[in-house]
Amino acid sequence: MVCWPAWILISRQRRAVLTIFRTDQPVRASIHPADSGAAKTIVRREAAVTVNYQFLEVTPPSRRGSLGGPPLVSPPRLPDRSAEPEDGAVREQLVTRLLPVLAKKPQEEFNVFDVMRYGGHERQLSDVFAWLLDADGTHKLGDAFLRIFIDEVNRGIGGAEPVAHGAYGVRQEVNTAEAGAGGDIADLIVEGDKTVLVVENYYTSSGHGHSYDGYLSFGERGGKRSVVVLLCATQNSAEQSDGWEKASLVTYSRLAQRLLDHVAGDDRYRRDCAAQYSFIDQMHKRFVKGRKMNDDALIDFIEAMCRTGEAGRYGLRPIEPAAVQFADELREQAKAQFDESREFLQRAKAALKNYASEFLKGQVNEELGHEYITDVSAGFRGRYEWTVNFFTAGESEAVLQLKFGPSAWYANEEKGGDWGTDAWEETVPAGQADYSQLFITRNRKAIRQSAVALREVTEGLAPDDFRLRDEIVRFVRDRP
């Protein structure tokens, strides 16, 4: 007996909300122990009571039902909290919505740095930076990049006197060693009236055998101030030794980001110097976190975050810890859903195998008028695991197969997989394939989508359900 008024039964275990109609009279309902033993909460006007039962069905009285009383009043519309995460975890549906975005293999956009393999060789990049540092260069930026570079150098020299802006010349591949002492080549020399910047350009923050003291002394030869600079893609303080820990560290990503910020808001530059702007934009994409996703993929990701109620994470600070926490929670949720989905596939396989052996085999043979199907098996593993095979007398290979889930995808999308792309003469177009359905293959030559859904298999197909029989018989007659 459940006494009213009552509002809503919430089941976190099944992510479902059951609305219970409000009356002024008691309503009887069948109550059974929950299989999982999970606690369910009945929210009442007086109090919240936790019980270890699961309501399987509640039948409200009709407006003039046997229990009498006034007409039913619709319950208040409460928000569905059933899919909300517990303890700050990501929502279940987020993994489902994000999977197509994260699993997609986006076609990489054209980038001249990738084509020319710039980024892996210091000499090539030194050419680019020397061009940008030249105030009279064809980039048409004047001394804008030079000023950005000096600002970044000043960030790395601590409390020392800042390097002044001004006119600087640029040279490449300069030997900094004393006469007769061999060679110690600096990648860039940026020299002004009072200051010399001696630059070692390398993919990581390492002097990699060059002499910090030699670089420093070279810059001081004309009585000028000398500043040694490490220009690199990534910082690794463990690599900075033998004096290089005192060098000013400047990263490609900081320079690329600041340069793009400088030109992005300049409509005139973008119009009059479109080629130069494109080069700067590609440099930014190449060196700022090695961006590979295009804007469409990023928009899909943002849309999924918004639709699943996770967009609030974009407002969390600090950003990096928030991103790491989100990734960890997403990983946990994805693993849980992956594990459970494999268990579901196993249940579906067992149910389909049993149905095929007990009912479908006989149905097909009866319809065809002879014992066409002699054996049914489901022993494959790996990518073929989610397959039920049908054999006929005198044939060692299956003449028919029922496939679902990953195995159906592999057969249809990969056009036959190990048998090669020419193996399939008939497939379901990728954009029309629905992998929540069963698929039927015939002699490894054709694959068709069934009208029977995977959910129907796990819920139990009736012995007098002839849809699969009819589809298989039609397939056999179409392709003898």
C-alpha positions as CSV (number, residue, x, y, z in Angstrom):
1,M,0.0,0.0,0.0
2,V,1.4,3.4,-1.0
3,C,-0.3,6.4,0.5
4,W,-0.6,9.7,-1.3
5,P,0.0,12.5,-2.1
6,A,3.2,11.4,-3.8
7,W,5.0,12.8,-6.8
8,I,7.8,10.9,-8.5
9,L,9.8,7.7,-8.2
10,I,13.4,8.2,-9.2
11,S,15.5,5.3,-10.3
12,R,19.2,6.2,-10.7
13,Q,20.0,2.6,-11.4
14,R,17.9,2.5,-14.6
15,R,18.1,6.2,-15.4
16,A,14.3,6.4,-15.6
17,V,11.6,8.6,-14.0
18,L,8.2,7.2,-13.3
19,T,5.5,9.7,-12.7
20,I,2.9,8.7,-10.1
21,F,-0.5,10.2,-10.3
22,R,-1.7,12.2,-7.4
23,T,-5.0,11.4,-5.7
24,D,-6.6,11.9,-2.4
25,Q,-7.1,8.2,-1.9
26,P,-4.7,5.3,-1.4
27,V,-3.6,3.5,-4.6
28,R,-2.4,-0.1,-4.6
29,A,0.7,-1.0,-6.5
30,S,2.7,-4.2,-7.1
31,I,6.1,-4.1,-5.4
32,H,8.9,-6.6,-6.1
33,P,12.4,-6.7,-4.7
34,A,14.8,-5.1,-7.1
35,D,17.2,-7.5,-8.8
36,S,20.1,-5.2,-8.1
37,G,19.1,-4.3,-4.5
38,A,19.6,-0.7,-5.4
39,A,17.9,1.8,-3.2
40,K,15.0,3.8,-4.8
41,T,13.6,7.1,-3.4
42,I,10.0,8.0,-3.1
43,V,9.7,11.8,-2.9
44,R,6.7,12.8,-0.8
45,R,5.4,16.0,0.4
46,E,6.2,15.1,4.0
47,A,9.6,13.4,3.7
48,A,12.0,11.4,1.5
49,V,12.0,7.7,2.3
50,T,14.5,5.2,0.9
51,V,13.4,1.7,0.3
52,N,15.0,-1.4,-1.3
53,Y,12.3,-2.1,-3.7
54,Q,11.6,-1.5,-7.4
55,F,8.2,-0.5,-8.7
56,L,7.6,-2.5,-11.9
57,E,4.2,-1.1,-12.7
58,V,1.8,1.5,-11.2
59,T,-1.7,1.7,-12.6
60,P,-3.4,4.9,-11.6
61,P,-7.1,4.9,-11.1
62,S,-9.4,6.2,-13.8
63,R,-11.0,9.6,-13.4
64,R,-14.1,7.7,-12.1
65,G,-12.2,4.6,-10.9
66,S,-13.3,2.0,-8.5
67,L,-11.5,3.8,-5.6
68,G,-13.6,6.9,-6.1
69,G,-12.4,10.3,-5.2
70,P,-12.2,13.5,-7.2
71,P,-10.7,13.6,-10.7
72,L,-6.9,13.2,-11.0
73,V,-4.8,16.3,-10.9
74,S,-1.6,16.3,-13.0
75,P,1.5,16.2,-10.9
76,P,3.9,19.1,-10.9
77,R,6.4,19.1,-13.8
78,L,9.7,18.3,-12.2
79,P,13.0,18.3,-14.0
80,D,14.4,14.9,-15.0
81,R,17.4,14.3,-12.8
82,S,17.7,10.7,-13.7
83,A,20.7,11.1,-16.0
84,E,22.6,13.6,-13.9
85,P,26.0,12.5,-12.8
86,E,26.8,11.5,-9.2
87,D,29.8,13.0,-7.4
88,G,30.5,15.4,-10.3
89,A,31.0,12.6,-12.9
90,V,30.2,13.1,-16.5
91,R,26.7,12.2,-17.7
92,E,26.3,8.8,-19.4
93,Q,24.9,10.3,-22.6
94,L,28.0,12.5,-23.0
95,V,30.1,9.5,-24.0
96,T,27.5,8.5,-26.5
97,R,27.3,11.9,-28.1
98,L,31.1,12.6,-28.0
99,L,32.1,9.2,-29.4
100,P,31.4,10.1,-33.1
101,V,33.4,13.3,-32.6
102,L,36.4,11.8,-30.8
103,A,36.5,8.6,-32.9
104,K,36.3,10.6,-36.2
105,K,39.5,10.6,-38.1
106,P,39.4,14.2,-39.4
107,Q,41.2,15.0,-42.6
108,E,44.1,17.2,-41.8
109,E,43.9,20.6,-43.3
110,F,46.7,21.8,-45.6
111,N,49.6,23.3,-43.8
112,V,52.8,24.3,-45.5
113,F,54.8,23.5,-42.4
114,D,53.6,19.9,-42.6
115,V,54.2,19.7,-46.4
116,M,57.7,21.0,-46.2
117,R,58.4,19.1,-43.0
118,Y,59.2,22.3,-41.1
119,G,59.3,21.9,-37.4
120,G,61.6,19.0,-37.2
121,H,64.8,20.7,-38.4
122,E,66.2,23.8,-36.7
123,R,67.8,25.3,-39.8
124,Q,64.5,25.5,-41.6
125,L,62.8,27.2,-38.7
126,S,65.7,29.5,-38.2
127,D,65.0,30.7,-41.7
128,V,61.4,31.5,-40.8
129,F,62.3,33.3,-37.6
130,A,65.1,35.3,-39.3
131,W,62.6,36.4,-42.0
132,L,60.1,37.5,-39.3
133,L,62.7,39.3,-37.2
134,D,63.8,41.4,-40.3
135,A,61.8,44.6,-40.0
136,D,62.1,45.1,-43.7
137,G,61.0,41.6,-44.6
138,T,58.3,40.8,-47.2
139,H,55.9,39.8,-44.3
140,K,55.0,43.5,-44.2
141,L,54.8,43.5,-40.4
142,G,57.6,46.0,-39.9
143,D,59.2,45.4,-36.5
144,A,56.0,43.9,-34.9
145,F,57.5,40.4,-34.6
146,L,60.9,41.8,-33.5
147,R,59.1,43.6,-30.6
148,I,57.1,40.4,-29.7
149,F,60.4,38.4,-29.7
150,I,62.1,40.9,-27.4
151,D,59.1,41.0,-25.1
152,E,59.3,37.2,-24.8
153,V,63.1,37.4,-24.1
154,N,62.4,39.8,-21.3
155,R,59.9,37.4,-19.8
156,G,62.8,34.9,-19.4
157,I,65.5,37.1,-17.8
158,G,63.8,37.5,-14.5
159,G,64.6,40.7,-12.6
160,A,67.4,41.8,-15.0
161,E,67.2,45.0,-16.9
162,P,64.8,44.5,-19.9
163,V,66.2,44.5,-23.4
164,A,65.2,47.6,-25.1
165,H,63.2,47.8,-28.4
166,G,64.8,49.4,-31.3
167,A,66.6,48.6,-34.6
168,Y,68.3,45.2,-34.7
169,G,70.0,43.3,-37.5
170,V,69.7,39.5,-37.9
171,R,72.4,37.0,-39.0
172,Q,72.3,33.2,-39.2
173,E,74.7,30.4,-38.6
174,V,77.4,32.4,-36.9
175,N,80.5,30.8,-35.4
176,T,80.8,32.0,-31.7
177,A,84.0,30.2,-30.9
178,E,87.3,32.0,-30.5
179,A,89.7,32.0,-33.4
180,G,91.4,28.6,-33.7
181,A,89.1,27.0,-31.2
182,G,87.0,25.1,-33.7
183,G,83.3,25.8,-34.4
184,D,80.3,26.5,-32.2
185,I,77.6,27.7,-34.4
186,A,74.7,29.9,-33.1
187,D,71.5,29.7,-35.1
188,L,70.6,33.4,-34.9
189,I,72.4,36.6,-33.9
190,V,70.0,39.5,-33.2
191,E,72.2,42.6,-32.7
192,G,71.3,46.1,-31.8
193,D,73.4,49.2,-30.9
194,K,73.8,48.1,-27.2
195,T,72.6,44.5,-27.0
196,V,73.3,41.2,-28.7
197,L,70.9,38.3,-28.5
198,V,72.7,35.0,-29.2
199,V,70.0,32.4,-30.1
200,E,70.2,28.7,-30.0
201,N,67.2,27.2,-31.8
202,Y,66.3,23.6,-31.0
203,Y,63.2,21.5,-30.6
204,T,63.6,21.2,-26.8
205,S,65.2,23.5,-24.2
206,S,68.7,22.0,-24.4
207,G,72.1,23.5,-25.3
208,H,72.8,20.0,-26.9
209,G,76.6,20.4,-26.8
210,H,76.9,24.1,-27.4
211,S,78.8,26.3,-25.0
212,Y,76.6,28.7,-23.0
213,D,79.7,30.6,-21.8
214,G,81.0,30.7,-25.4
215,Y,77.7,32.2,-26.6
216,L,77.7,34.7,-23.8
217,S,81.3,35.8,-24.5
218,F,80.6,36.2,-28.2
219,G,77.9,38.7,-27.5
220,E,80.1,40.7,-25.2
221,R,83.0,41.1,-27.6
222,G,82.1,44.6,-28.8
223,G,81.5,45.8,-25.3
224,K,77.7,45.2,-25.7
225,R,75.3,43.5,-23.4
226,S,75.0,39.8,-24.2
227,V,71.8,37.8,-23.7
228,V,71.7,34.1,-24.5
229,V,68.3,32.8,-25.7
230,L,67.0,29.2,-26.0
231,L,64.3,29.2,-28.8
232,C,62.4,25.9,-28.7
233,A,59.2,24.0,-29.2
234,T,59.0,22.4,-25.7
235,Q,60.5,23.2,-22.4
236,N,62.3,20.5,-20.3
237,S,64.2,22.0,-17.4
238,A,66.1,18.7,-16.9
239,E,67.8,19.4,-20.2
240,Q,69.0,22.8,-19.1
241,S,72.5,22.4,-17.6
242,D,76.0,23.7,-18.0
243,G,74.9,27.2,-17.8
244,W,71.9,26.9,-20.1
245,E,69.5,27.1,-17.1
246,K,70.4,30.8,-17.1
247,A,69.4,31.4,-20.7
248,S,66.1,33.2,-21.5
249,L,63.7,30.6,-22.8
250,V,61.3,31.5,-25.7
251,T,58.8,29.0,-27.1
252,Y,57.5,28.7,-30.7
253,S,53.9,28.5,-29.4
254,R,54.1,31.8,-27.4
255,L,55.6,33.6,-30.4
256,A,53.0,32.1,-32.9
257,Q,50.1,32.9,-30.6
258,R,51.2,36.5,-30.0
259,L,51.9,37.1,-33.7
260,L,48.5,35.7,-34.7
261,D,46.8,37.8,-32.0
262,H,48.6,40.9,-33.5
263,V,47.4,40.3,-37.1
264,A,44.0,38.6,-36.5
265,G,42.2,41.9,-35.6
266,D,43.8,43.9,-38.4
267,D,41.3,43.7,-41.3
268,R,43.5,45.7,-43.6
269,Y,46.5,43.4,-43.1
270,R,44.4,40.4,-43.7
271,R,43.0,41.9,-46.9
272,D,46.2,43.4,-48.3
273,C,48.6,40.7,-47.1
274,A,46.4,37.6,-47.5
275,A,49.3,35.3,-48.4
276,Q,51.4,36.4,-45.4
277,Y,48.4,36.1,-43.1
278,S,47.7,32.6,-44.3
279,F,51.3,31.7,-43.6
280,I,51.1,33.1,-40.1
281,D,47.8,31.3,-39.5
282,Q,49.4,28.0,-40.6
283,M,52.4,28.6,-38.4
284,H,50.0,29.1,-35.5
285,K,48.2,25.9,-36.2
286,R,51.4,24.0,-36.5
287,F,53.0,25.2,-33.3
288,V,50.3,26.0,-30.9
289,K,49.5,22.6,-29.4
290,G,49.9,21.0,-32.9
291,R,46.3,21.6,-33.7
292,K,44.9,18.9,-35.9
293,M,41.1,19.2,-35.6
294,N,39.3,21.5,-38.0
295,D,36.6,24.0,-36.9
296,D,33.7,21.7,-37.8
297,A,35.0,18.9,-35.5
298,L,35.5,21.5,-32.7
299,I,31.9,22.8,-33.2
300,D,30.6,19.3,-33.0
301,F,32.4,18.7,-29.8
302,I,31.1,22.0,-28.2
303,E,27.6,21.2,-29.4
304,A,27.8,17.8,-27.7
305,M,29.0,19.4,-24.5
306,C,26.1,21.8,-24.5
307,R,23.4,19.2,-25.3
308,T,24.5,17.0,-22.5
309,G,24.7,19.7,-19.9
310,E,28.5,19.6,-19.6
311,A,29.1,23.1,-21.0
312,G,29.6,24.5,-17.5
313,R,33.0,23.0,-17.5
314,Y,34.2,25.7,-19.9
315,G,33.8,28.2,-17.1
316,L,36.0,26.3,-14.6
317,R,39.4,27.6,-13.5
318,P,42.2,26.8,-13.5
319,I,41.7,25.5,-17.1
320,E,44.3,22.8,-17.2
321,P,43.2,20.9,-14.0
322,A,39.6,21.2,-15.1
323,A,40.5,19.7,-18.5
324,V,42.4,16.9,-16.9
325,Q,39.6,16.1,-14.4
326,F,37.1,16.1,-17.3
327,A,39.3,13.7,-19.3
328,D,39.7,11.4,-16.3
329,E,35.9,11.3,-15.7
330,L,35.2,10.8,-19.4
331,R,37.6,7.9,-19.4
332,E,36.0,6.2,-16.4
333,Q,32.5,6.6,-17.9
334,A,33.7,5.4,-21.3
335,K,35.3,2.3,-19.8
336,A,32.2,1.5,-17.8
337,Q,30.0,1.8,-20.9
338,F,32.4,-0.2,-23.0
339,D,32.5,-3.0,-20.4
340,E,28.7,-3.1,-20.1
341,S,28.2,-2.9,-23.9
342,R,30.5,-6.0,-24.3
343,E,28.4,-7.8,-21.8
344,F,25.3,-6.7,-23.7
345,L,26.8,-8.1,-27.0
346,Q,27.4,-11.4,-25.3
347,R,23.8,-11.6,-24.1
348,A,22.6,-10.7,-27.6
349,K,24.8,-13.4,-29.2
350,A,23.6,-16.1,-26.8
351,A,19.9,-15.1,-27.4
352,L,20.3,-15.0,-31.2
353,K,22.2,-18.3,-31.3
354,N,19.4,-20.0,-29.2
355,Y,16.6,-18.5,-31.3
356,A,18.4,-19.5,-34.6
357,S,18.9,-23.1,-33.3
358,E,15.5,-23.6,-31.7
359,F,13.2,-21.8,-34.2
360,L,14.8,-20.0,-37.2
361,K,16.5,-23.1,-38.6
362,G,13.3,-25.0,-38.7
363,Q,11.3,-22.0,-40.1
364,V,13.7,-21.5,-43.0
365,N,13.8,-25.2,-43.9
366,E,10.1,-25.6,-43.8
367,E,9.6,-22.5,-46.0
368,L,12.2,-23.7,-48.5
369,G,10.7,-27.2,-48.5
370,H,13.9,-29.1,-47.7
371,E,16.7,-29.2,-45.0
372,Y,18.7,-26.4,-46.4
373,I,20.2,-25.3,-43.0
374,T,21.9,-28.3,-41.3
375,D,23.9,-26.6,-38.5
376,V,24.1,-23.3,-36.6
377,S,27.2,-22.1,-34.8
378,A,28.5,-19.0,-33.1
379,G,32.2,-19.8,-32.3
380,F,34.0,-16.9,-34.0
381,R,36.2,-14.6,-32.1
382,G,37.8,-11.1,-32.6
383,R,36.1,-8.9,-35.2
384,Y,33.8,-11.8,-36.3
385,E,32.7,-12.6,-32.8
386,W,29.2,-11.1,-33.1
387,T,28.1,-13.5,-35.8
388,V,25.8,-16.5,-36.0
389,N,26.7,-18.9,-38.8
390,F,24.3,-21.1,-40.8
391,F,25.7,-24.2,-42.7
392,T,24.3,-26.5,-45.3
393,A,25.3,-30.0,-46.2
394,G,28.5,-30.3,-48.3
395,E,29.7,-26.8,-47.6
396,S,32.6,-26.0,-45.2
397,E,31.9,-22.3,-45.2
398,A,28.8,-20.7,-43.8
399,V,26.2,-20.0,-46.5
400,L,24.4,-17.4,-44.4
401,Q,25.3,-15.3,-41.4
402,L,23.5,-13.1,-39.0
403,K,25.8,-10.3,-37.9
404,F,25.3,-7.4,-35.5
405,G,27.1,-4.6,-33.8
406,P,30.9,-4.5,-34.4
407,S,30.9,-7.5,-36.7
408,A,28.2,-6.0,-38.9
409,W,30.1,-2.8,-39.1
410,Y,33.3,-4.5,-40.0
411,A,31.6,-6.6,-42.8
412,N,29.7,-3.7,-44.2
413,E,32.1,-0.7,-43.9
414,E,35.3,-2.7,-44.6
415,K,33.6,-4.3,-47.6
416,G,34.5,-7.9,-46.5
417,G,37.6,-7.3,-44.5
418,D,40.1,-10.1,-44.9
419,W,38.5,-11.2,-48.1
420,G,39.3,-7.9,-49.8
421,T,37.2,-5.0,-51.2
422,D,36.0,-7.1,-54.2
423,A,34.5,-9.8,-52.0
424,W,31.2,-7.9,-51.5
425,E,28.9,-7.4,-54.5
426,E,26.1,-5.9,-52.4
427,T,26.4,-3.7,-49.2
428,V,24.3,-1.2,-47.3
429,P,25.4,2.4,-48.0
430,A,27.4,3.6,-45.0
431,G,25.1,6.6,-44.5
432,Q,22.0,4.3,-44.4
433,A,23.3,1.5,-42.2
434,D,21.8,1.3,-38.8
435,Y,23.9,-0.8,-36.5
436,S,21.2,-1.1,-33.9
437,Q,19.7,-3.6,-36.3
438,L,20.7,-7.2,-37.4
439,F,22.4,-7.7,-40.7
440,I,22.3,-10.8,-42.9
441,T,25.2,-12.0,-45.2
442,R,25.0,-14.4,-48.0
443,N,28.0,-16.5,-49.3
444,R,30.3,-13.7,-48.4
445,K,29.0,-11.8,-51.4
446,A,26.2,-9.7,-50.1
447,I,25.1,-8.1,-46.9
448,R,21.6,-6.6,-46.1
449,Q,20.1,-4.9,-43.1
450,S,17.3,-6.7,-41.3
451,A,14.1,-5.2,-40.0
452,V,14.8,-6.9,-36.7
453,A,16.4,-4.7,-34.1
454,L,19.1,-5.9,-31.7
455,R,17.0,-4.8,-28.7
456,E,14.2,-7.2,-29.9
457,V,16.7,-10.0,-29.8
458,T,17.7,-9.4,-26.2
459,E,14.1,-8.9,-25.2
460,G,13.2,-12.2,-26.8
461,L,11.8,-12.9,-30.3
462,A,8.5,-14.8,-30.4
463,P,8.5,-18.3,-32.0
464,D,5.8,-17.0,-34.4
465,D,7.9,-14.0,-35.5
466,F,8.7,-14.8,-39.1
467,R,10.5,-11.6,-40.1
468,L,14.0,-13.1,-40.1
469,R,12.7,-16.3,-41.8
470,D,11.2,-14.2,-44.6
471,E,14.3,-12.1,-45.1
472,I,16.6,-15.1,-45.2
473,V,14.4,-17.1,-47.6
474,R,14.1,-14.0,-49.9
475,F,17.9,-13.6,-49.7
476,V,18.5,-17.3,-50.6
477,R,16.1,-17.1,-53.6
478,D,17.6,-13.8,-54.8
479,R,21.1,-15.2,-54.6
480,P,21.0,-19.0,-55.1
